[in-house]
Amino acid sequence: MRTLIACAALAGTLLIAACNTVEGVGKDVSSAGDTVANTADKSK
């Protein structure tokens, strides 16, 4: 029973960490896209 609870807690922690990581990657990609768009606008 303790093993089951420990596995569930570990799985929950990993899911939360994965969500934060994916969110961070999304922000980074969005920022890079904004930078490219701004550079393209300045070059016109």
mmCIF entry with sequence, helices, sheets and N, C-alpha, C, O atoms, coordinates in Angstrom:
data_MODEL
# 
_entry.id   MODEL 
# 
_entity.id                         1 
_entity.type                       polymer 
_entity.pdbx_number_of_molecules   1 
# 
_entity_poly.entity_id                      1 
_entity_poly.type                           'polypeptide(L)' 
_entity_poly.nstd_linkage                   no 
_entity_poly.nstd_monomer                   no 
_entity_poly.pdbx_seq_one_letter_code       MRTLIACAALAGTLLIAACNTVEGVGKDVSSAGDTVANTADKSK 
_entity_poly.pdbx_seq_one_letter_code_can   MRTLIACAALAGTLLIAACNTVEGVGKDVSSAGDTVANTADKSK 
_entity_poly.pdbx_strand_id                 A 
# 
loop_
_entity_poly_seq.entity_id 
_entity_poly_seq.num 
_entity_poly_seq.mon_id 
_entity_poly_seq.hetero 
1 1  MET n 
1 2  ARG n 
1 3  THR n 
1 4  LEU n 
1 5  ILE n 
1 6  ALA n 
1 7  CYS n 
1 8  ALA n 
1 9  ALA n 
1 10 LEU n 
1 11 ALA n 
1 12 GLY n 
1 13 THR n 
1 14 LEU n 
1 15 LEU n 
1 16 ILE n 
1 17 ALA n 
1 18 ALA n 
1 19 CYS n 
1 20 ASN n 
1 21 THR n 
1 22 VAL n 
1 23 GLU n 
1 24 GLY n 
1 25 VAL n 
1 26 GLY n 
1 27 LYS n 
1 28 ASP n 
1 29 VAL n 
1 30 SER n 
1 31 SER n 
1 32 ALA n 
1 33 GLY n 
1 34 ASP n 
1 35 THR n 
1 36 VAL n 
1 37 ALA n 
1 38 ASN n 
1 39 THR n 
1 40 ALA n 
1 41 ASP n 
1 42 LYS n 
1 43 SER n 
1 44 LYS n 
# 
_struct_asym.id          A 
_struct_asym.entity_id   1 
# 
_struct_conf.conf_type_id            HELX_P 
_struct_conf.id                      HELX_P1 
_struct_conf.pdbx_PDB_helix_id       AA1 
_struct_conf.beg_label_comp_id       ARG 
_struct_conf.beg_label_asym_id       A 
_struct_conf.beg_label_seq_id        2 
_struct_conf.pdbx_beg_PDB_ins_code   ? 
_struct_conf.end_label_comp_id       SER 
_struct_conf.end_label_asym_id       A 
_struct_conf.end_label_seq_id        43 
_struct_conf.pdbx_end_PDB_ins_code   ? 
_struct_conf.beg_auth_comp_id        ARG 
_struct_conf.beg_auth_asym_id        A 
_struct_conf.beg_auth_seq_id         2 
_struct_conf.end_auth_comp_id        SER 
_struct_conf.end_auth_asym_id        A 
_struct_conf.end_auth_seq_id         43 
_struct_conf.pdbx_PDB_helix_class    1 
_struct_conf.details                 ? 
_struct_conf.pdbx_PDB_helix_length   42 
# 
_struct_conf_type.id          HELX_P 
_struct_conf_type.criteria    ? 
_struct_conf_type.reference   ? 
# 
loop_
_atom_site.group_PDB 
_atom_site.id 
_atom_site.type_symbol 
_atom_site.label_atom_id 
_atom_site.label_alt_id 
_atom_site.label_comp_id 
_atom_site.label_asym_id 
_atom_site.label_entity_id 
_atom_site.label_seq_id 
_atom_site.pdbx_PDB_ins_code 
_atom_site.Cartn_x 
_atom_site.Cartn_y 
_atom_site.Cartn_z 
_atom_site.occupancy 
_atom_site.B_iso_or_equiv 
_atom_site.pdbx_formal_charge 
_atom_site.auth_seq_id 
_atom_site.auth_comp_id 
_atom_site.auth_asym_id 
_atom_site.auth_atom_id 
_atom_site.pdbx_PDB_model_num 
ATOM 1   N N  . MET A 1 1  ? 0.829  -1.191 0.000   1.00 0.00 ? 1  MET A N  1 
ATOM 2   C CA . MET A 1 1  ? 0.000  0.000  0.000   1.00 0.00 ? 1  MET A CA 1 
ATOM 3   C C  . MET A 1 1  ? 0.873  1.254  0.000   1.00 0.00 ? 1  MET A C  1 
ATOM 4   O O  . MET A 1 1  ? 0.573  2.229  -0.689  1.00 0.00 ? 1  MET A O  1 
ATOM 5   N N  . ARG A 1 2  ? 1.942  1.220  0.770   1.00 0.00 ? 2  ARG A N  1 
ATOM 6   C CA . ARG A 1 2  ? 2.848  2.370  0.811   1.00 0.00 ? 2  ARG A CA 1 
ATOM 7   C C  . ARG A 1 2  ? 3.506  2.596  -0.546  1.00 0.00 ? 2  ARG A C  1 
ATOM 8   O O  . ARG A 1 2  ? 3.721  3.733  -0.964  1.00 0.00 ? 2  ARG A O  1 
ATOM 9   N N  . THR A 1 3  ? 3.821  1.505  -1.221  1.00 0.00 ? 3  THR A N  1 
ATOM 10  C CA . THR A 1 3  ? 4.445  1.608  -2.541  1.00 0.00 ? 3  THR A CA 1 
ATOM 11  C C  . THR A 1 3  ? 3.489  2.266  -3.530  1.00 0.00 ? 3  THR A C  1 
ATOM 12  O O  . THR A 1 3  ? 3.903  3.092  -4.343  1.00 0.00 ? 3  THR A O  1 
ATOM 13  N N  . LEU A 1 4  ? 2.223  1.902  -3.460  1.00 0.00 ? 4  LEU A N  1 
ATOM 14  C CA . LEU A 1 4  ? 1.214  2.474  -4.350  1.00 0.00 ? 4  LEU A CA 1 
ATOM 15  C C  . LEU A 1 4  ? 1.080  3.985  -4.114  1.00 0.00 ? 4  LEU A C  1 
ATOM 16  O O  . LEU A 1 4  ? 1.019  4.761  -5.067  1.00 0.00 ? 4  LEU A O  1 
ATOM 17  N N  . ILE A 1 5  ? 1.036  4.387  -2.866  1.00 0.00 ? 5  ILE A N  1 
ATOM 18  C CA . ILE A 1 5  ? 0.935  5.810  -2.534  1.00 0.00 ? 5  ILE A CA 1 
ATOM 19  C C  . ILE A 1 5  ? 2.181  6.552  -2.988  1.00 0.00 ? 5  ILE A C  1 
ATOM 20  O O  . ILE A 1 5  ? 2.082  7.658  -3.520  1.00 0.00 ? 5  ILE A O  1 
ATOM 21  N N  . ALA A 1 6  ? 3.343  5.965  -2.788  1.00 0.00 ? 6  ALA A N  1 
ATOM 22  C CA . ALA A 1 6  ? 4.597  6.599  -3.213  1.00 0.00 ? 6  ALA A CA 1 
ATOM 23  C C  . ALA A 1 6  ? 4.638  6.744  -4.731  1.00 0.00 ? 6  ALA A C  1 
ATOM 24  O O  . ALA A 1 6  ? 5.076  7.776  -5.240  1.00 0.00 ? 6  ALA A O  1 
ATOM 25  N N  . CYS A 1 7  ? 4.190  5.729  -5.455  1.00 0.00 ? 7  CYS A N  1 
ATOM 26  C CA . CYS A 1 7  ? 4.161  5.801  -6.926  1.00 0.00 ? 7  CYS A CA 1 
ATOM 27  C C  . CYS A 1 7  ? 3.181  6.859  -7.408  1.00 0.00 ? 7  CYS A C  1 
ATOM 28  O O  . CYS A 1 7  ? 3.470  7.588  -8.357  1.00 0.00 ? 7  CYS A O  1 
ATOM 29  N N  . ALA A 1 8  ? 2.033  6.948  -6.767  1.00 0.00 ? 8  ALA A N  1 
ATOM 30  C CA . ALA A 1 8  ? 1.041  7.955  -7.145  1.00 0.00 ? 8  ALA A CA 1 
ATOM 31  C C  . ALA A 1 8  ? 1.568  9.362  -6.888  1.00 0.00 ? 8  ALA A C  1 
ATOM 32  O O  . ALA A 1 8  ? 1.366  10.261 -7.703  1.00 0.00 ? 8  ALA A O  1 
ATOM 33  N N  . ALA A 1 9  ? 2.237  9.552  -5.768  1.00 0.00 ? 9  ALA A N  1 
ATOM 34  C CA . ALA A 1 9  ? 2.817  10.860 -5.456  1.00 0.00 ? 9  ALA A CA 1 
ATOM 35  C C  . ALA A 1 9  ? 3.904  11.226 -6.457  1.00 0.00 ? 9  ALA A C  1 
ATOM 36  O O  . ALA A 1 9  ? 3.980  12.373 -6.899  1.00 0.00 ? 9  ALA A O  1 
ATOM 37  N N  . LEU A 1 10 ? 4.733  10.275 -6.813  1.00 0.00 ? 10 LEU A N  1 
ATOM 38  C CA . LEU A 1 10 ? 5.793  10.510 -7.793  1.00 0.00 ? 10 LEU A CA 1 
ATOM 39  C C  . LEU A 1 10 ? 5.201  10.840 -9.159  1.00 0.00 ? 10 LEU A C  1 
ATOM 40  O O  . LEU A 1 10 ? 5.677  11.755 -9.831  1.00 0.00 ? 10 LEU A O  1 
ATOM 41  N N  . ALA A 1 11 ? 4.185  10.118 -9.573  1.00 0.00 ? 11 ALA A N  1 
ATOM 42  C CA . ALA A 1 11 ? 3.543  10.372 -10.863 1.00 0.00 ? 11 ALA A CA 1 
ATOM 43  C C  . ALA A 1 11 ? 2.915  11.761 -10.884 1.00 0.00 ? 11 ALA A C  1 
ATOM 44  O O  . ALA A 1 11 ? 3.016  12.472 -11.884 1.00 0.00 ? 11 ALA A O  1 
ATOM 45  N N  . GLY A 1 12 ? 2.271  12.151 -9.795  1.00 0.00 ? 12 GLY A N  1 
ATOM 46  C CA . GLY A 1 12 ? 1.667  13.483 -9.705  1.00 0.00 ? 12 GLY A CA 1 
ATOM 47  C C  . GLY A 1 12 ? 2.711  14.579 -9.800  1.00 0.00 ? 12 GLY A C  1 
ATOM 48  O O  . GLY A 1 12 ? 2.507  15.589 -10.473 1.00 0.00 ? 12 GLY A O  1 
ATOM 49  N N  . THR A 1 13 ? 3.824  14.375 -9.125  1.00 0.00 ? 13 THR A N  1 
ATOM 50  C CA . THR A 1 13 ? 4.916  15.361 -9.166  1.00 0.00 ? 13 THR A CA 1 
ATOM 51  C C  . THR A 1 13 ? 5.472  15.487 -10.578 1.00 0.00 ? 13 THR A C  1 
ATOM 52  O O  . THR A 1 13 ? 5.720  16.597 -11.049 1.00 0.00 ? 13 THR A O  1 
ATOM 53  N N  . LEU A 1 14 ? 5.669  14.375 -11.249 1.00 0.00 ? 14 LEU A N  1 
ATOM 54  C CA . LEU A 1 14 ? 6.189  14.406 -12.617 1.00 0.00 ? 14 LEU A CA 1 
ATOM 55  C C  . LEU A 1 14 ? 5.216  15.086 -13.577 1.00 0.00 ? 14 LEU A C  1 
ATOM 56  O O  . LEU A 1 14 ? 5.642  15.821 -14.468 1.00 0.00 ? 14 LEU A O  1 
ATOM 57  N N  . LEU A 1 15 ? 3.924  14.852 -13.408 1.00 0.00 ? 15 LEU A N  1 
ATOM 58  C CA . LEU A 1 15 ? 2.932  15.496 -14.277 1.00 0.00 ? 15 LEU A CA 1 
ATOM 59  C C  . LEU A 1 15 ? 2.935  17.006 -14.088 1.00 0.00 ? 15 LEU A C  1 
ATOM 60  O O  . LEU A 1 15 ? 2.850  17.758 -15.060 1.00 0.00 ? 15 LEU A O  1 
ATOM 61  N N  . ILE A 1 16 ? 3.031  17.447 -12.849 1.00 0.00 ? 16 ILE A N  1 
ATOM 62  C CA . ILE A 1 16 ? 3.066  18.885 -12.576 1.00 0.00 ? 16 ILE A CA 1 
ATOM 63  C C  . ILE A 1 16 ? 4.328  19.501 -13.168 1.00 0.00 ? 16 ILE A C  1 
ATOM 64  O O  . ILE A 1 16 ? 4.273  20.574 -13.769 1.00 0.00 ? 16 ILE A O  1 
ATOM 65  N N  . ALA A 1 17 ? 5.449  18.838 -13.005 1.00 0.00 ? 17 ALA A N  1 
ATOM 66  C CA . ALA A 1 17 ? 6.713  19.346 -13.552 1.00 0.00 ? 17 ALA A CA 1 
ATOM 67  C C  . ALA A 1 17 ? 6.661  19.387 -15.074 1.00 0.00 ? 17 ALA A C  1 
ATOM 68  O O  . ALA A 1 17 ? 7.175  20.328 -15.680 1.00 0.00 ? 17 ALA A O  1 
ATOM 69  N N  . ALA A 1 18 ? 6.060  18.399 -15.695 1.00 0.00 ? 18 ALA A N  1 
ATOM 70  C CA . ALA A 1 18 ? 5.969  18.360 -17.159 1.00 0.00 ? 18 ALA A CA 1 
ATOM 71  C C  . ALA A 1 18 ? 5.105  19.503 -17.666 1.00 0.00 ? 18 ALA A C  1 
ATOM 72  O O  . ALA A 1 18 ? 5.432  20.116 -18.682 1.00 0.00 ? 18 ALA A O  1 
ATOM 73  N N  . CYS A 1 19 ? 4.025  19.798 -16.987 1.00 0.00 ? 19 CYS A N  1 
ATOM 74  C CA . CYS A 1 19 ? 3.161  20.905 -17.409 1.00 0.00 ? 19 CYS A CA 1 
ATOM 75  C C  . CYS A 1 19 ? 3.915  22.226 -17.346 1.00 0.00 ? 19 CYS A C  1 
ATOM 76  O O  . CYS A 1 19 ? 3.807  23.047 -18.257 1.00 0.00 ? 19 CYS A O  1 
ATOM 77  N N  . ASN A 1 20 ? 4.670  22.434 -16.286 1.00 0.00 ? 20 ASN A N  1 
ATOM 78  C CA . ASN A 1 20 ? 5.438  23.669 -16.160 1.00 0.00 ? 20 ASN A CA 1 
ATOM 79  C C  . ASN A 1 20 ? 6.502  23.748 -17.239 1.00 0.00 ? 20 ASN A C  1 
ATOM 80  O O  . ASN A 1 20 ? 6.764  24.831 -17.762 1.00 0.00 ? 20 ASN A O  1 
ATOM 81  N N  . THR A 1 21 ? 7.113  22.642 -17.580 1.00 0.00 ? 21 THR A N  1 
ATOM 82  C CA . THR A 1 21 ? 8.151  22.622 -18.603 1.00 0.00 ? 21 THR A CA 1 
ATOM 83  C C  . THR A 1 21 ? 7.565  22.948 -19.969 1.00 0.00 ? 21 THR A C  1 
ATOM 84  O O  . THR A 1 21 ? 8.137  23.740 -20.717 1.00 0.00 ? 21 THR A O  1 
ATOM 85  N N  . VAL A 1 22 ? 6.440  22.348 -20.297 1.00 0.00 ? 22 VAL A N  1 
ATOM 86  C CA . VAL A 1 22 ? 5.793  22.597 -21.588 1.00 0.00 ? 22 VAL A CA 1 
ATOM 87  C C  . VAL A 1 22 ? 5.354  24.054 -21.681 1.00 0.00 ? 22 VAL A C  1 
ATOM 88  O O  . VAL A 1 22 ? 5.474  24.675 -22.738 1.00 0.00 ? 22 VAL A O  1 
ATOM 89  N N  . GLU A 1 23 ? 4.849  24.594 -20.589 1.00 0.00 ? 23 GLU A N  1 
ATOM 90  C CA . GLU A 1 23 ? 4.435  25.996 -20.577 1.00 0.00 ? 23 GLU A CA 1 
ATOM 91  C C  . GLU A 1 23 ? 5.634  26.906 -20.815 1.00 0.00 ? 23 GLU A C  1 
ATOM 92  O O  . GLU A 1 23 ? 5.534  27.882 -21.559 1.00 0.00 ? 23 GLU A O  1 
ATOM 93  N N  . GLY A 1 24 ? 6.757  26.597 -20.193 1.00 0.00 ? 24 GLY A N  1 
ATOM 94  C CA . GLY A 1 24 ? 7.969  27.386 -20.381 1.00 0.00 ? 24 GLY A CA 1 
ATOM 95  C C  . GLY A 1 24 ? 8.483  27.331 -21.809 1.00 0.00 ? 24 GLY A C  1 
ATOM 96  O O  . GLY A 1 24 ? 8.921  28.343 -22.356 1.00 0.00 ? 24 GLY A O  1 
ATOM 97  N N  . VAL A 1 25 ? 8.430  26.161 -22.406 1.00 0.00 ? 25 VAL A N  1 
ATOM 98  C CA . VAL A 1 25 ? 8.858  26.013 -23.803 1.00 0.00 ? 25 VAL A CA 1 
ATOM 99  C C  . VAL A 1 25 ? 7.946  26.823 -24.707 1.00 0.00 ? 25 VAL A C  1 
ATOM 100 O O  . VAL A 1 25 ? 8.417  27.469 -25.644 1.00 0.00 ? 25 VAL A O  1 
ATOM 101 N N  . GLY A 1 26 ? 6.664  26.798 -24.443 1.00 0.00 ? 26 GLY A N  1 
ATOM 102 C CA . GLY A 1 26 ? 5.713  27.576 -25.242 1.00 0.00 ? 26 GLY A CA 1 
ATOM 103 C C  . GLY A 1 26 ? 6.011  29.057 -25.165 1.00 0.00 ? 26 GLY A C  1 
ATOM 104 O O  . GLY A 1 26 ? 5.935  29.755 -26.176 1.00 0.00 ? 26 GLY A O  1 
ATOM 105 N N  . LYS A 1 27 ? 6.349  29.551 -23.984 1.00 0.00 ? 27 LYS A N  1 
ATOM 106 C CA . LYS A 1 27 ? 6.687  30.967 -23.828 1.00 0.00 ? 27 LYS A CA 1 
ATOM 107 C C  . LYS A 1 27 ? 7.968  31.303 -24.582 1.00 0.00 ? 27 LYS A C  1 
ATOM 108 O O  . LYS A 1 27 ? 8.061  32.360 -25.205 1.00 0.00 ? 27 LYS A O  1 
ATOM 109 N N  . ASP A 1 28 ? 8.951  30.414 -24.529 1.00 0.00 ? 28 ASP A N  1 
ATOM 110 C CA . ASP A 1 28 ? 10.211 30.641 -25.237 1.00 0.00 ? 28 ASP A CA 1 
ATOM 111 C C  . ASP A 1 28 ? 9.994  30.695 -26.743 1.00 0.00 ? 28 ASP A C  1 
ATOM 112 O O  . ASP A 1 28 ? 10.540 31.567 -27.419 1.00 0.00 ? 28 ASP A O  1 
ATOM 113 N N  . VAL A 1 29 ? 9.200  29.769 -27.271 1.00 0.00 ? 29 VAL A N  1 
ATOM 114 C CA . VAL A 1 29 ? 8.935  29.735 -28.711 1.00 0.00 ? 29 VAL A CA 1 
ATOM 115 C C  . VAL A 1 29 ? 8.158  30.987 -29.125 1.00 0.00 ? 29 VAL A C  1 
ATOM 116 O O  . VAL A 1 29 ? 8.425  31.566 -30.178 1.00 0.00 ? 29 VAL A O  1 
ATOM 117 N N  . SER A 1 30 ? 7.218  31.394 -28.314 1.00 0.00 ? 30 SER A N  1 
ATOM 118 C CA . SER A 1 30 ? 6.441  32.595 -28.607 1.00 0.00 ? 30 SER A CA 1 
ATOM 119 C C  . SER A 1 30 ? 7.330  33.827 -28.616 1.00 0.00 ? 30 SER A C  1 
ATOM 120 O O  . SER A 1 30 ? 7.194  34.695 -29.478 1.00 0.00 ? 30 SER A O  1 
ATOM 121 N N  . SER A 1 31 ? 8.229  33.898 -27.665 1.00 0.00 ? 31 SER A N  1 
ATOM 122 C CA . SER A 1 31 ? 9.160  35.025 -27.595 1.00 0.00 ? 31 SER A CA 1 
ATOM 123 C C  . SER A 1 31 ? 10.066 35.056 -28.817 1.00 0.00 ? 31 SER A C  1 
ATOM 124 O O  . SER A 1 31 ? 10.319 36.125 -29.374 1.00 0.00 ? 31 SER A O  1 
ATOM 125 N N  . ALA A 1 32 ? 10.550 33.912 -29.233 1.00 0.00 ? 32 ALA A N  1 
ATOM 126 C CA . ALA A 1 32 ? 11.410 33.841 -30.415 1.00 0.00 ? 32 ALA A CA 1 
ATOM 127 C C  . ALA A 1 32 ? 10.627 34.275 -31.650 1.00 0.00 ? 32 ALA A C  1 
ATOM 128 O O  . ALA A 1 32 ? 11.163 34.994 -32.494 1.00 0.00 ? 32 ALA A O  1 
ATOM 129 N N  . GLY A 1 33 ? 9.387  33.858 -31.770 1.00 0.00 ? 33 GLY A N  1 
ATOM 130 C CA . GLY A 1 33 ? 8.550  34.256 -32.897 1.00 0.00 ? 33 GLY A CA 1 
ATOM 131 C C  . GLY A 1 33 ? 8.310  35.754 -32.917 1.00 0.00 ? 33 GLY A C  1 
ATOM 132 O O  . GLY A 1 33 ? 8.342  36.374 -33.980 1.00 0.00 ? 33 GLY A O  1 
ATOM 133 N N  . ASP A 1 34 ? 8.073  36.339 -31.756 1.00 0.00 ? 34 ASP A N  1 
ATOM 134 C CA . ASP A 1 34 ? 7.886  37.792 -31.666 1.00 0.00 ? 34 ASP A CA 1 
ATOM 135 C C  . ASP A 1 34 ? 9.138  38.533 -32.094 1.00 0.00 ? 34 ASP A C  1 
ATOM 136 O O  . ASP A 1 34 ? 9.055  39.551 -32.782 1.00 0.00 ? 34 ASP A O  1 
ATOM 137 N N  . THR A 1 35 ? 10.289 38.036 -31.696 1.00 0.00 ? 35 THR A N  1 
ATOM 138 C CA . THR A 1 35 ? 11.561 38.655 -32.069 1.00 0.00 ? 35 THR A CA 1 
ATOM 139 C C  . THR A 1 35 ? 11.768 38.614 -33.568 1.00 0.00 ? 35 THR A C  1 
ATOM 140 O O  . THR A 1 35 ? 12.186 39.605 -34.167 1.00 0.00 ? 35 THR A O  1 
ATOM 141 N N  . VAL A 1 36 ? 11.481 37.485 -34.175 1.00 0.00 ? 36 VAL A N  1 
ATOM 142 C CA . VAL A 1 36 ? 11.622 37.358 -35.643 1.00 0.00 ? 36 VAL A CA 1 
ATOM 143 C C  . VAL A 1 36 ? 10.648 38.312 -36.334 1.00 0.00 ? 36 VAL A C  1 
ATOM 144 O O  . VAL A 1 36 ? 11.025 38.992 -37.288 1.00 0.00 ? 36 VAL A O  1 
ATOM 145 N N  . ALA A 1 37 ? 9.422  38.369 -35.869 1.00 0.00 ? 37 ALA A N  1 
ATOM 146 C CA . ALA A 1 37 ? 8.419  39.255 -36.482 1.00 0.00 ? 37 ALA A CA 1 
ATOM 147 C C  . ALA A 1 37 ? 8.828  40.710 -36.354 1.00 0.00 ? 37 ALA A C  1 
ATOM 148 O O  . ALA A 1 37 ? 8.705  41.475 -37.310 1.00 0.00 ? 37 ALA A O  1 
ATOM 149 N N  . ASN A 1 38 ? 9.312  41.101 -35.183 1.00 0.00 ? 38 ASN A N  1 
ATOM 150 C CA . ASN A 1 38 ? 9.744  42.487 -34.979 1.00 0.00 ? 38 ASN A CA 1 
ATOM 151 C C  . ASN A 1 38 ? 10.931 42.831 -35.868 1.00 0.00 ? 38 ASN A C  1 
ATOM 152 O O  . ASN A 1 38 ? 10.985 43.932 -36.415 1.00 0.00 ? 38 ASN A O  1 
ATOM 153 N N  . THR A 1 39 ? 11.870 41.927 -36.024 1.00 0.00 ? 39 THR A N  1 
ATOM 154 C CA . THR A 1 39 ? 13.030 42.151 -36.884 1.00 0.00 ? 39 THR A CA 1 
ATOM 155 C C  . THR A 1 39 ? 12.592 42.293 -38.338 1.00 0.00 ? 39 THR A C  1 
ATOM 156 O O  . THR A 1 39 ? 13.109 43.139 -39.068 1.00 0.00 ? 39 THR A O  1 
ATOM 157 N N  . ALA A 1 40 ? 11.644 41.466 -38.752 1.00 0.00 ? 40 ALA A N  1 
ATOM 158 C CA . ALA A 1 40 ? 11.131 41.544 -40.127 1.00 0.00 ? 40 ALA A CA 1 
ATOM 159 C C  . ALA A 1 40 ? 10.426 42.883 -40.355 1.00 0.00 ? 40 ALA A C  1 
ATOM 160 O O  . ALA A 1 40 ? 10.582 43.488 -41.416 1.00 0.00 ? 40 ALA A O  1 
ATOM 161 N N  . ASP A 1 41 ? 9.660  43.348 -39.381 1.00 0.00 ? 41 ASP A N  1 
ATOM 162 C CA . ASP A 1 41 ? 8.977  44.637 -39.517 1.00 0.00 ? 41 ASP A CA 1 
ATOM 163 C C  . ASP A 1 41 ? 9.971  45.797 -39.628 1.00 0.00 ? 41 ASP A C  1 
ATOM 164 O O  . ASP A 1 41 ? 9.758  46.733 -40.399 1.00 0.00 ? 41 ASP A O  1 
ATOM 165 N N  . LYS A 1 42 ? 11.043 45.727 -38.864 1.00 0.00 ? 42 LYS A N  1 
ATOM 166 C CA . LYS A 1 42 ? 12.060 46.786 -38.882 1.00 0.00 ? 42 LYS A CA 1 
ATOM 167 C C  . LYS A 1 42 ? 12.817 46.800 -40.207 1.00 0.00 ? 42 LYS A C  1 
ATOM 168 O O  . LYS A 1 42 ? 13.313 47.848 -40.622 1.00 0.00 ? 42 LYS A O  1 
ATOM 169 N N  . SER A 1 43 ? 12.912 45.651 -40.876 1.00 0.00 ? 43 SER A N  1 
ATOM 170 C CA . SER A 1 43 ? 13.660 45.541 -42.122 1.00 0.00 ? 43 SER A CA 1 
ATOM 171 C C  . SER A 1 43 ? 12.875 46.062 -43.321 1.00 0.00 ? 43 SER A C  1 
ATOM 172 O O  . SER A 1 43 ? 13.448 46.239 -44.396 1.00 0.00 ? 43 SER A O  1 
ATOM 173 N N  . LYS A 1 44 ? 11.601 46.306 -43.163 1.00 0.00 ? 44 LYS A N  1 
ATOM 174 C CA . LYS A 1 44 ? 10.761 46.742 -44.300 1.00 0.00 ? 44 LYS A CA 1 
ATOM 175 C C  . LYS A 1 44 ? 11.149 48.133 -44.752 1.00 0.00 ? 44 LYS A C  1 
ATOM 176 O O  . LYS A 1 44 ? 10.557 48.665 -45.692 1.00 0.00 ? 44 LYS A O  1 
# 
